[in-house]
Amino acid sequence: MHEPIQILVISSELGNLLALVDILHREYWNSICASTVNECQEVLARRNIPLVFCDRQLPDGTYRDVLRMVRSLNIDLPVVVTSRLADWNEYFEVLQDGASNLIASPCQPTDAIWVTRRALAQFWHGRAKDDGSE
């Protein structure tokens, strides 16, 4: 039996965090919550996570620190940045930095679900290629 998919949500904004966790839960995805880059590192060191949602700004850094940390752990992992602004300039900026997507926060259910499904499909597709099972 497979373990349920666990998605890491990093946010220091409690309302936004709970809203996103609720959206994910309604789609039967489990969430692990963190509020800092350091907590994110602890979670990723212990668990196999296929997707991270991360606020643009965190108390101890930014999404860029999360991206650097993910790369330093040598994990091919989609990171979706959440931001209040979420305009086109910011979208292109986070993609250039290596994030997989950007959505507005607080998240709209349709946006969060679409981005999650897309990111998980890409993650599993990449895993299948790495395993040679494609």
Secondary structure as the mmCIF struct_conf table of DSSP 4:
data_model
#
loop_
_struct_conf.conf_type_id
_struct_conf.id
_struct_conf.beg_label_comp_id
_struct_conf.beg_label_asym_id
_struct_conf.beg_label_seq_id
_struct_conf.end_label_comp_id
_struct_conf.end_label_asym_id
_struct_conf.end_label_seq_id
HELX_LH_PP_P HELX_LH_PP_P1 HIS A 2 ILE A 5
STRN STRN1 GLN A 6 ILE A 10
BEND BEND1 SER A 12 SER A 12
HELX_RH_AL_P HELX_RH_AL_P1 LEU A 14 ARG A 26
TURN_TY1_P TURN_TY1_P1 GLU A 27 TYR A 28
STRN STRN2 ASN A 30 ALA A 34
BEND BEND2 SER A 35 THR A 36
HELX_RH_AL_P HELX_RH_AL_P2 VAL A 37 ARG A 46
BEND BEND3 ARG A 47 ARG A 47
BEND BEND4 PRO A 50 PRO A 50
STRN STRN3 VAL A 52 ASP A 55
BEND BEND5 ARG A 56 ARG A 56
STRN STRN4 GLN A 57 LEU A 58
TURN_TY1_P TURN_TY1_P2 PRO A 59 ASP A 60
STRN STRN5 GLY A 61 THR A 62
HELX_RH_AL_P HELX_RH_AL_P3 TYR A 63 SER A 72
TURN_TY1_P TURN_TY1_P3 LEU A 73 ASN A 74
STRN STRN6 VAL A 79 SER A 83
BEND BEND6 ARG A 84 LEU A 85
HELX_RH_AL_P HELX_RH_AL_P4 TRP A 88 ASP A 97
TURN_TY1_P TURN_TY1_P4 GLY A 98 GLY A 98
BEND BEND7 SER A 100 SER A 100
STRN STRN7 ASN A 101 ALA A 104
BEND BEND8 SER A 105 PRO A 106
HELX_LH_PP_P HELX_LH_PP_P2 CYS A 107 GLN A 108
HELX_RH_AL_P HELX_RH_AL_P5 PRO A 109 ASP A 131
TURN_TY1_P TURN_TY1_P5 GLY A 132 GLY A 132
#
